[in-house]
Amino acid sequence: MKVAYQTDVGHRRSQNQDRVAQFTDKRGNQLVVIADGIGGNRSGDIAAEMTVKRLGHRFIENGPEKPIEAIRWFAREVQLINDELLKKSKQQTIYRGMGTTMVAAVAFKKSLVVANIGDSRGYLLHNDMMTQVTIDHSLVNELVKSGDITEEEALKLPQSNIITRAIGISPDAQIEVNRFKFTHGDKLLMCSDGLFKTVEKDELKAILSDDQVPIDQKCARLVKKANEAGGPDNITVLIGINDYSQEG
């Protein structure tokens, strides 16, 4: 998988608490991960940094060989990181209340295993159809699922930043993990909420679909769009394209 990513502080935050990285194991499988720290000045960036680094280290050291193993691997490793963050938050007052959202994916030749907790998102573009492959763990998404509000209304509510799950907040890290077909030419978009709350889904798709533009430039365009819309939050974007040969 060919990968590019970019992160930006935005226009209204003094600090970037988002973290993003890519890791490759000895088999050539890849892990990509975005973490969006929460807790304001209470070390949200520390929680995000620890999550990305620990997950990446464990992937390189003992990552899953097959997609079915990746599902169990994500559940186990994120729970261990959750336990570590909770322990750290009890040791010093400065760390109390810190946590992080996370969206991550392990790419195999023909499969993609996606995990998320909180409201950082993943989308998959296949045959010109873009599908959100993560579930927002947020207060407004609960209202959307119950039919009380629409998805468009959810993005505009002041409560849209209230999440119902995160790493490091409660003893049980309830992550979502799902497996998807990932064929040659398919594109993965992962982002923090600083992107999807400011840029319309149709615009995301249009930029992601443009095969004339290199993926690093697509990331830059998306970040620029979010900043042009006010940049109220940190913005992080990662794009991956399945470039494995069709014979492989």
C-alpha positions, 0 to 999 in steps of 0.5 A, a space after each residue: 500500500 502506498 501511503 501519504 499523510 499530513 497533520 496540521 494544528 489548524 487556525 484556532 488551537 495552540 497545540 497539535 494533539 493529533 498523531 499519525 504514523 505508518 509502520 511496516 512489519 517483516 512480512 511487508 504488511 502495513 499498519 497506519 494509525 491516527 490518534 486524536 488526543 483529548 483532555 485539553 491541556 491535560 496531556 492529550 498529546 501524550 496519550 495520542 503519542 503513546 498510543 501510536 508508538 506502542 501500537 507501532 512497536 508491537 506491530 513491528 515486533 509481533 504483528 498479525 500474519 493474517 486478517 483474522 488474527 488482526 481482529 484479535 490483535 487490535 482488541 488485545 493491543 488496544 486494551 493493553 495501551 488503555 491499561 497503560 494510559 489509565 495507570 499513567 493518569 493515576 501517577 501524576 495529576 498532569 496526566 489525569 483525564 487524558 485519553 485519545 481517539 484512534 483509527 487504525 488499519 492493517 493492510 494485507 494484499 487483498 484485505 483491510 482490517 480497520 479498528 476505531 474508538 472515538 470519532 476519528 474516521 476511516 473511509 474506503 473508496 472502491 469502484 467510485 463508491 466511498 463508504 465510511 468503514 468506522 462507527 463514530 462513538 459520539 453523543 450525536 451519532 447516538 442521536 443519528 442512529 435513533 433517528 432524532 437528527 440527521 447526519 448533516 444536523 449532527 455535524 452542526 450541533 455544539 455537542 458534536 465534540 462529545 465522544 462516548 468512547 476513548 482509549 485511557 478513559 475507562 477500564 474497558 477499551 471498546 474498540 470496533 474492528 472490521 474486515 473489508 475487501 481491499 483490491 488493487 486501486 482501492 483507496 483508504 482515507 483516515 482522518 481526525 474530526 478536524 477534517 470531516 466536520 469541516 469538509 463535505 463528504 462529496 468534496 472528500 470523495 472528489 479529491 480522493 478520486 482524482 487519479 491525476 493528483 499524487 496522494 501527498 498532494 491530495 493530503 495537502 488539499 484536504 488540509 487546506 480545505 479544512 483550514 479554509 473552512 475555519 480550521 477550528 481543530 487539529 487536522 490530520 489526514 492519511 491516504 493509502 492506495 492498494 498498489 499490490 500487483 493483481 497477480 500477487 
